[in-house]
Amino acid sequence: MKTLAAHLALFAATILVASPNGACQVVEGSASNESKIEKEVRLLNAEEVQAFERNDAKTMARLWSDDFVVTNPLNRFVTKQQVLGMVESGFLAIPSYDRQIEYIRVYGDVVIVAGSETVLWGGKMPNVGKTEHLRFTAVWMRRAGTWQEVARHANIVPPTPGAQSR
């Protein structure tokens, strides 16, 4: 985890510069290259959703770096191996999963993805059978020419007061 933090700090310090209006802008990389990377990471996000719907731990393991970590919707900080263990044991199952990417930004070899998700919990999850809405942020890094997810945060959006639960 220290390595990831160091990479992100170095990245932020070296490729972002302040523009005259105070906003940050990417120094290196062309718009067409960023568009290509964005499309690639969007496809990987779709593959991750499909892997969850199919309980495909092998695909998840390929998409996630070995040092992948998650603050999950159960408010626990877990590692790649812990998440894969939950999937393989049948504890974590998501038979219906819709992800809407609302923000994606390329920063060289790092891509930040954020948005909303609607999941139907399965397996042995505490909310099994319940559909819930989540907000998520994910960090993808290119390592040895391959994009992998290195960190993720997802939380359950509380229902609006007065709204009926599904």
Buried (B, 14 or more C-beta within 10 A) or exposed (E): EEEBEEBBEEBEEEBBEEEEEEEEEBEEBEEEEBEEBBEBBBEBBEBBBEBBBEBBBEBBBEBBBEBBBBBBBBEEEBBBEBBBBBBEEEEBBBBEBEBEBEEBEBBBBBBBBBBBBBBBBBBEBEBEEEEBBBBBBBBBBBEEEEBBBBBBBBBBEEEEEEEEEE
